[in-house]
Amino acid sequence: MISALVTASKFLSVLSSFITIGALLTLAFLILDKEGKLSTSGSKIKSIISYSALAWFVSSVLNILFTLANILGQSVTSVLDLTVLQSFVFQISLGQYLLFQALIALFVAITSRALTSSGYTAVLLLISLLAISAPVFQSHSASSGSHALAIGSLLIHVLGLSFWVGGVIAIALLNEEDRKVSLPRFSHLALWSAIAVVISGVINASVRLNFAAAWSTSYAYVVILKVVITAVLLFFGYKHRSYLAAKPSVNWRAMTRLISVEAAIMIFVTALGSWLSSNQPPVRGSQEPFNAALAITGIEMPDAPTFTRILFAYDPDVFMIGLLVLAVALYIKGVVVLTRRGDKWPVGRTISFALGISAIDFATSGGLGVYAHFAFSWHMVSHMVLGMIAPIGIVLGAPITLALRTLPQSRDGQELGLRGLLIKGLHSRYARIITNPVAALAIFDGSLFALYFTSLFSGMMQSHQGHLFMGIHFILAGILFFYVIVGVDPNPRKVPHIVRIVILFAAMSIHAFFSVALMSTSTLIDGGYFESLQRPWSSDLLADQQAGGAIGWAMGEIPILIALVATFIQWMRDDSRETKRIDRNTARMAALGQPDELAQYNLYLSNLSKKDREANQ
């Protein structure tokens, strides 16, 4: 009985969260707005968001109670004891994630009524995506090997489903006029979401299931049924695109019926997914002796690092790979759009962006990413690549400039559009704060001390989500810093070159101080993480930690020196362009028989001096 209540509450929580995310997506990016302000149609969708988020909150609270009762093997009334509940939601990881999701659902339900712009709606959408992602890290996938593969694929699967299922249901709830406007744009997003759902589902099933023994289980039958229904939904998507390709003679009544049936089928497949997530799959592989490294990291302990092993080792972090594939796909699409328009995009920028993406993959899934789990020194190499080397390539690839030149603009002349939303974000107060050179430096270098000299590092090293958070933070902090210093993209602040140079010297000094402090440590800062792995090579953990400090110093200074040289080059180029501009203006003024700017300025000073002398007489 309790297990059935767990499944039912999880289904209601998942379904209501998908509807909330689909409605937020529709409100932020699909329906028409008025120069960034929500339209009358947006007011109607806000009601959907509010009610679905409230249902999400209630079902999440019920799921917490039923899950706790199921774990303890007791009745629901017995777990209503405040002490028991507090222990579960504040001390147990699963309870913490479920509580986080419930609180976010309540926050969305309360704040959605006050939404006035598409920009804030997009922020609320991002927060909701974080909420549905949290419990994934405590799913059955998290207990299997290959953590990065299993958890990453399930995370992409859930996010893809939220866009696909939630979007279809939200589109089905729109009136006909809004549906006509929203569906063409949603069709492209649904295609990418469906591809992500199918690929991630196949990967996750291959990691979790023991195919030799699973075919006769009810779990396998439900998986097969879900695959068949997914194929049916893909056919529906194909029919959508076929109808839209028939413009302007689209049969909107037939389209509406198709969407309604598709939404109903998606609700059923969501129920199947809730049942699967509530039941332990047939375990893959046979029972083997306890392996500390595999249990903690999800990876077999590699042999001692050599150049060849570092170069060719690979353990795919599927979620990070998914983000990189998305970034590359969007970048290539932008270049293709420019090419078809007849414009050119510098090849050097494309190569720079590709090198940055490759460096991130090597430092997360490649050899560096593998050995970063097992030795602090290699963790520091990976950190330097993610935070100091890869960001330079990304920034010099000018992705913001490419987006501004290729993103869709207003569909009716009044809509802000994706391009307008990006411009608004670049000129927002938040953007001006974080692009302040001092703020960027504080995030870039200050986070080093906050991470490595507090308990944060030992806590994050113990979990896959901790590794994922650290990697994403290193990348974003590095991109922000080098965007401010050597970026070629539009910047809401015009930072003088001399200020950039001062900031670079400050970064170099702070980084050196951090590295020396790390090299001087006499105690381990990992909270016993590396010792628990029972590593057979490089057994002196303190020496390895101090070597990591030396690596951080050496690898950190070189990119900053490169950025310093790049800043000098940019300064000279800007001066050269300014000189040419003045020369052109002087020539133009001379051709018109007028004095140039310098002569006008000298005359201005002469007149001021003359007035001062007359005033003193």
N, C-alpha and C positions, 0 to 999 in steps of 0.2 A: 504493500500500500504506500509506504513512504517513498519507495523508489519511483512509483508512478507519479506521486506529487512532485518529486524532484524534476522528473521529465516534463510534466505539465507546466510547472512554474518557469523552467528554463525555456521552454517553447514560447510562452507568453513574453518572457523577458527579451528573447532574441527577436521575435516578430515585432514587438513594439519598438525595440531599438532600431531595427531596420527601417520601419516606417518613419521614425524620427529622423534618421540620417537621410533617407530618401526625400523627405519633405524639406529638410535643411538644404540639401543639394539643389532641389528644384527652386527654392526661394533665393538661393545665392547666385546660381549660375544659369538656370534654364528659362524661367519666366522673365518677361520684360520688366525693367525698373524705370524710374524717372530720374536720370542723372545720378544714379546710385541710391536713390530713395525708393523704398518699397511702394509698389502700386496697390490699387484696390484688391487685385487678385492676391497680392502678397499678404494682405490682411486676413484673407480667408485661410491661406495655408498656415499662418501663424496659429490659428485655432487647432489645426491638425497636429502641429508640432507640440503644442501645449498639452493636448489630451493624450497623445501617444507617449510623450515623455513622462507624464504622470502615471500612465499604465506601466511604463518601463520601470519606474521607481517602485511602485507597489509590487509588481511581479518579482523584482530584484530582491526586495525585502523578504517576500515569501520564499524565494529560492534560498536565501541565507538560512532561514529557519528550517526548511525541509532538508537542505544539505547537511546541516549540523545534526539534525535528528537521525538522518541516514548514517552519518559517520559514527555517531555514538550508539546506534541501534536502539534508540529510545523513542517515545512518543513525542509529538510536536509540543504538547503542553509542558513536558518535562524540560525542554530546552529554553523555555521562556525565562528561566532564571537569569537575572541580570549578570551575575558573576560568570556564568557559563558563556553567555553571549559576548561579554566583554573580552573574555579570554580568546574566543574564536576570532572576533573581528579585529582585535588589536595585537594579538600575538602569533596567530597562524597566518601564513602567507595567503592561502586560499581565501580565508575570511577577510583579510585586508583588501585583496583585489575585488572581491564581491561588494564590500562596503564602499570602496572607491567608485565602483560602477553605479551603485545606488545613489550616492551623493551627487555624482555628475548628472544622473537622470533627474534628480530633484532640482538641481541648479538650472538645467535646461528648461524644465517645466515652468519654473518661476520667471526666468529672464526672457523666455521666448516671446511673451506678450509685449515686451518693451522694445523689441527689435524695430529699428527704423531704416537700416541701410543694409545693402548686400555685403558690405565689408565686414560688419560685425556678425552677420549671419555666417560668413565663411569661417570666422574665428570660432563660433559656437559649433560648427560642423567639425572642425579639427579637434576640439575638446571631446566631442561625442565619439569620434573615431578612437581617441585614446582610451575612452571608457570601455568600449567593446573589445579593445585589444588586450586589456589588462588580464582578464581571466584566462586567456589563451596560454599564458606562461605557467599556469598551474593545471593545464589539461593533461589528458592521458599521454599526449605526445611528449610532454615535459619529462615523463618518467622513463622514456625509452632512450636508447642510444641515439647518436647523431642528433644532438639537441638542435644545432644550428639548422639542420635539414628539416627535422620534424616540426619544430616550433615555427621556424620561418615560413614553411609551406602552409601550415595551418593559419598563421597570421595573415598571409596574403589571401588565403581562401576565405576567411571571415570578412576581411575588408572588401574583397571583390564581390562577395555575396551581398554585403550591405549596400553597395552602390547599385548592383544589378536588381536584386529583389526589392529593396527600398525604393529605388527609382521607378520601377515598373508600377508598384502600388501607388506611389505618389502621382505618377502620370495618369493612372486610372481614376484618381480622385479629382483631377482637374476638370474644369469645364471645357467645352469643345474648342473655344477660341484659344485658350491658354495651351491646350494640348497640341494644337496645330503649330504654335510657335515653339514649344519646348521639345517636341518629339524628335525633330531632325538633329538637334544638338545632342539630345540624350542617346540617340541611336549610335553615335560614334563612341560615346563613353560606355554604353552597354556592350558593344563589341569587344572593347579592350577588357572590360570587367569579366565577360564570359570566358575569354581566352585565359585570363589569370585564374579564374575559378577552376577551369578544367585542368590546366597544367598543374596547379598547386595541389588539386585533389588527387591526381594520379601520383605525384611525388609523395604526398603524405601517406597514401594507402600503401605504396611500395615500401615505405620505411617502417610502418607500424604493423603490418599484417604478416603472418606466417602463411603464405599462400598454399603451402603443401598440406596444411592441416585445417585451414579456415573455411574451405568451400562448403562444408556441411553445417556450419553454424548459422544461427539466426542473424548474427552481426553481418556475415558475408552476404546473406540474402537481402538485407536492408541496403547494404552498399551497392549491390547490383541494381536494385530497384531505383536507387538514387541516381545511378549512372544512366539508366534508361530514361528517367524523367528529365534529366539534364539534357540528354540528346533531343528530347521533345521540345524543351525550352529553346535550344539552339535553333531548331526548325522554326519556332515562332519568331525568333530574332531575324532569321533569314526572310520570313514573310514580311516583317516590318520594313526591312530595307528594300524589299521588292516593291512594296506599296509606295514608299517614299520616293523611289526612283521613277515612279510613274507621274511625278509632278508635271503639270498642275492638276492632273485628273485623279487626285488621290480620293479613294472611297473612304471617307472618314468614319462612316457608320460601321463599315466592316472592320476598320482599324480599331474602333472603340470596342467592338465585341471581342476582337482578338486579344486586345490588351486586358480586358476583364477576365477572360479565360486564363490568360497567362498569369495574371496576378493570383488567381485562385490556385493554380497548380504550384506556384512558388510558395504559397502559404503551406501547402501540403509537403513540399520538399523541405521546407524549413522545419516542419514537425519531425520529419525523418532525421534531419541533421541533429535536432535536439536529442532524439533518442540515442543516436550514435555517440554523441558527446557525453551522455550520461552513463554509458556502459563501457566497461573495459574491453578493448578488442583482443582477439586471440594473439598471444604474445609471439613476436617474431623471434625465431632462433631458439636454441635449446638452453637449458639452465647451465651456466658456467660458474666457476669460482669467482668470488668477489674481486672486481678490478677497480681499485680506487680512482685511477685516472678516468676510466670510462664512466664510472658512476657520477663523478663530479663534473667533468667537462663534456661528456658524450663522445669523446674521441679516445681511441687507443693511444697509449703512451708511445710517442715516436722514438726512434733511435736518436743518438746524440747528433746534434745539428752539424751538417756539412754543407758546403756550397751547393752541391747537387740536390740534397734533400730539401734545402730551403727553396731552391728554384722550382722543384717539381712537385712538392707536397701540395695537396689540395683537399680541403674539407669545405664544401659549399655552404656558405651562410645564405640561405635562400632568400630571406627577407632583404638583406643588403643587396644581393644580386638583383632582386626584383626592383628595388629603388634605382639601381644603376641602369638596368635595362630600360626602365621608364624614362630616366634622364636622357639616355642615348637616343631613344626613340623620338622623344620630343625635339631634341636638338637636330636630328637628321630630318625630321618633318619640317622644322623651320628652315633649314638650308634648302630643302626641296622646294618649299613654297617660294623662297626668294629666287631660286633658279628658274622656276616656271614663270615668274614675274619678269624675268629678264635682268634681275639684279645679281651682283656678285657678292659672295661672302669669302673673306680671306681664308685661304687654305691653312695658313699658319694657325689661325684661331681654332679651326676644327682639329688640327693635329694636337694642339695644346690641350684642348678639352678631352680628347681621346686618351692622351697620356695621363691626365689627372684621374680619369675614370679607371684606367688600368691600374694605376698606383693604389687606388682605394680597394679594388678587388684583390690585389696581391697582398695588401695589409690586413684584409678581413677574412678572405677565403683561401688565399694562397699560402705559400710556405710561411710567410711572416705571421699571418693570422693563426696558423696551426701552432707554431712554436710560441706565440705570444701567450697561449694558455698555460704553458709549462715552465717558462723561465722569465723572470722579471727583466732581464737584459733584452730579450727578444720582444717582450711587451713594449719596452721603451723604444725599440727600433720601429715597431708598428705604429706607436703613438706619434713619433716624429714624422713618419711618412704620411699619416692621416692628417696631422695638424699643421705640418710645415711644408711638405713637398707637394702633395696632391692638390691642396687649395690654390697654389700658385698656378698650376695648369688649368684648374677650373676657372679661376678669375680671368686669366689671360684669354680664355675661350670666349669671353664676353657673352654669356648666356642671357643676361638681362637685355642687352642691346638686340640680340636676335629675337627675343620674345616680343619686345616692343615693336619690332618691324614686321612680325608675322602673326601675332595673336588676333583673333577675331575682334572686330570693332562693333559699334552699335548696329543692331538689326533694324531699327526704325528711326534713327537720327536722334533719339532722346535717351536711349539706353546707355549706361556707362560702358558695358561690354567688358570682356576679359582684359583687353589692353588698358581700358580706362581704370579698371580695378587695380591693375598693377601700378599704373602711374599714381593713383591715389595712395596706394600703400607706400610707394617710394617717397611721397611728400608728406606722409603722416608724422605726427609728433613722435611716435615710437621709433620710426626710422631715423629721424633726426637725432634722437637720443643715442641709439646704439651705434650710429655712424660717427659720433663724436670720437676723434682719435683717442682721447683719454679713456672713454668708455670701452672702445674696441680693445685697447691695450689691457684694461682691467679684466675683461672677459677672457682674453687670449692668454695672458700670463698669470693673472690672479687665480684662475681656476686650477692651475697647477698646484698651488699651495693648498687650496681648498680640497682637492682630491687626494693628493699623496701624503699630506701631513695631518689628515684627520681619519676618522674611522670609515669614511666613505669608500676608500679604495678597497679595504678588506671586505666590506659588505658587497660591493659591486662585483668583485672577482668571484664571488661564490655562486653567481647565477648567470644564466644566459642573457636575461634582460639587462643585467648590470653591464655585461660586455657590450651589448647592443647600444645602450645609452652612452657609454664612454666613447664608442666609435663615432656615433652620430654627433656627440658634443665636440669631439676633437675636430671633425670635419667642418662643422658649422662655425666654430670659433675661429678656425684658421681661415675659412673663406671670408668671414666678416673682416678680420684684421687685414688681410692682403687686398681685399676689395677697397678698403679705405686708403691703403698705402699705395698700391700699384695698379688698382683696378682701372680698366678702360671703359667700364659701364657707367651710365649716368649715376651721379651721386647727389643725394639731397644736400650735401655740404660741399663747398669748395674749399678744400684743405690746401693751404699754401705748401709748396714743396719743402721749405725750410722746416715747417712743423712736422712734415712726414719724416724728414731725416732725424729730427730730435726724437720722435716717437720710436723710430727704428733703433737708435742708440739706446734708448731707455729699455726697449724690449730685449736687446742684446744683454744689457747689464742685469736685468731682472732674471733672464733665463740662465745666465751664468751663475747668479747667486743661488737660484733653485738647484742647479746641478751640483754645485759645490756642497750645498746643504745635504743633498741626497748622498753624495759621495762620502760625507762625514758621519753618516748615521752609524750608530753602534747597535741598533736593535732593528728587527724586521718590522716592516710597515704593512705586511700583507695579512696580518691576523692569523697566521698559520696556514694560509691557503696553499702555498707552494710545498710546504712540508707534508701536507695531507695527500699530495699526489704521489708521494713515494717515488720520486724521480731517481733513476739509477745513475744518471750522468750529471756532472756539475753539481755535486752534492753540497758545496759550500754556499749556502743560500745568501749569507750576508755579503760575501765577495761578489756574488752575482748581482745583488741589489746595488752595490757600490759601482760595479761595472755599468749597470744601467744608467746611473747618474753621469758617468763619464761619456757614455754614448749619447745621452740627452744633450750634454754640453756640445759635443763635437757636431752632431747632426743638426742641432738647433741653430748654431751660429752661421753655418753655411747658407741656408736659405735666406736668413736675414741679410747677410752680405750681398747675396744675389738681388734681393729686393732693394738694397741700398744703391747698388749699381743701376738697377732699372729706374729708380727714382731720379738719379742724376741724369740719366739719358732722357727721361720724360721732361725734366726741367729744361734741359738744353733745347729739346725739340719745341717746347712751348715758347721759350724765348725766341727761337728762330722764327716760329710762326708769327709771333707778335711783331718782330722786326720787319718781316715781310709785309704784314698788314699796314704798319706805319709807313713803310716805303711806298706801298700802293696808294695809300691815302695822300701822301705828300705829292706824289706824281699827279694824282687827280686834281688836287687843289692848285698845283702849279699850272696845270693845263687850263684851269678856269681863271688864272690870274690872281689867285688868292694865296696868302701866306700859309705855310704848312703849320702843323700843330705846334712844333717847337717854337717857331717864330711867334705864333699867337700867344703862347705861354710866356715867352720872354717879354712881349709887349704888355701883357697883363701885369707882370711883375714890375715893369718900368712905370706903368701908370699908378700902381699902388705906392711905389717909392715917391713918385712925384706928388701924390696927394698927401703923403706923410710930411714932406718938406714944406708944402704950402700950409699945412695945419700948424706947423711949428713956428712959422714966421709971424 
